[in-house]
Amino acid sequence: MEFYENDAKLFELKDENSVTQIAQIGQALSSPTRVEILKLLNTKPYLMSEVAQALNIQPSSAAFHLKMLENAGLINVEYSTKYKGSNKRYSYGLRDVILRLRPLDGVDNANPPFIADINIGDYIDAEFSDQSGFATDRKVLTANNSKKAFHPERHDIQIIWNSYAGYVTYAVPNDFTDTAPVSEISLSVELCSETHGYNNDYPSDITFWMNDVELCTWTCPGDFGDKYGTFTPSWWFPESTKYGLLTTVSISGKGVSINDKLVNRTVTLDMLNISEGNRLTFKIGVKNDAKHCGGFNIFGEKFGNFNQPIKFTAIFKKP
């Protein structure tokens, strides 16, 4: 589990000093080659020559694209003495870029959002069916044995699958509540249903809880495996689940929303007691009595279509 605030760069259109850099970031991300370079640097630092070789492009092209990313502040540059002479080595820069197109009502601009990345294997509690398992981006660790839910290597897993009913529970320290009053909390995670092999038309009612309060249920339309996800490793089984849908659940004073659509007005943020104790918990699962008891897949940053683990965000109110 990794927590950070300073690595998330916030840009707002109302800030004149941000306009140029917003444009540079947009230009940098407009090229598929530069996006591929970012994916590459997300794994480890590279020399320019290594980038060119990995992407099968000319060194001059690699140098051009790397300069664009550097100017936009998306990558870091340092000098390496590993080889003869002095060589630039490139690595991932910003962890997150937040572009705010309009001011958020009631948000404290003096306190940037608190953001926590949570590895999908860092759950504190879980209940799986016998048709479940998990894998890293290199190998399957366990399959069809629910008694191995707390496998010692689970910190590294990049996909969890569970048929029928079950759940996983995570926790974040709640010391962020000491910064300022919180106006909104959100969870963002890539999910889909789970069945044998895959079935794009296989709904599952996936429910979310926070501090043991039920927030909402989202019906995922299927278990997706018709094509490989952008980050799904090539060794992964062609007949299996390969990607999910990025799903964001947020809760504020207005209620609970899924992907920016208000779905539950009866539960609000002040009902969750987020400042009590030393942590805040949230649970993702499928109930035993769900209408569509279709299980779930949870994807990490090296599996599926989205380069992120579970992302927890807290936004602060204005004073």
Steps between C-alpha positions, in 0.01 A plus 500: 500500500643838401377838617592827336382853452793688350539265202150591382514820295184710494431734209208741484391703198439801722873500587677697227835345595361155418374577150833444321578178684148364440555556129842331516355199679221473245751515215726246669214252544369547144750249356447123542879459496540732797226316687688175432816661639314592820382141532860384452643739759234392746689171537856632550737780388631479142779656296396669177660220297308240700173681435575503127581129502197402709256689275686424174538867406797710388715651778429848360124433533544370854696814592227724354218325685692491829567874474126565453421298812778672693376846404152407620640391836374143457838329531818547702851517356823413675851414387627144510865391519415136439648519150797683357447873501197680634155371408159635579272257676125557490245400761134556578427846640156596627291221647175682423394804304172653616346744251218705650294656220277695735517587870349250739241654728605499861850360436799632693758595236763549772492128578554272200307171492631214709568206268593144597591219262409162646635177358212263432678229701522712816156406627452461875211254473353284225254224434534309175309215342676179402506628141741786558864592475755766430808560291789744471602640163740204472321192633190355662548474878191300588179379337187328631614489861329756722718399797793676330332841513784628718785368288825668618572632147162661456647853525626457140178375341355682201170317452252344744214285374211359699190324368156540663503680839790633705679819596831674566554771764769771494606774742667841483625704795259782570752761619412702189189607691729711723589723202158660449134399479437259213238574233526185290662156495534281194626154406610417147563138397490285186239224538297242313292187564650151525396174339678197355711625212330826412159624391453863395129470578509377861367756750606517862371720783814638663439680830719759675521570874694759699553471877249214486230728353356374171541769235359363176488209255625518143395242243803418289385386154750223442823308546715641222747288307444562128834685472812557705505799731761766439702380799399133511820293464541303179541168685149527648256232388312597180176340622494702826392842626722775359365842598232682697323834528642788700239564767497798736284513812486835678319619809430857607237698686263442208524119512674222309588515132628239254700643210363848580136385505320546833354161596433519874388811688438319829867451591718809536859561602420616852342160575834318459690636804819513295707669773436239768769246587824474301375383160221508248389170343326423174371173361427377148294185454199308378228401746378142532145613420592731211265486200803461274744299709767518235821541699771756436844565356718777645790629291828661605719741306671224299182324387199613301456835327588751770845566641392540862437299817201592716504878532359665814447877489382747763412859407496770767241772563577868494547653847 
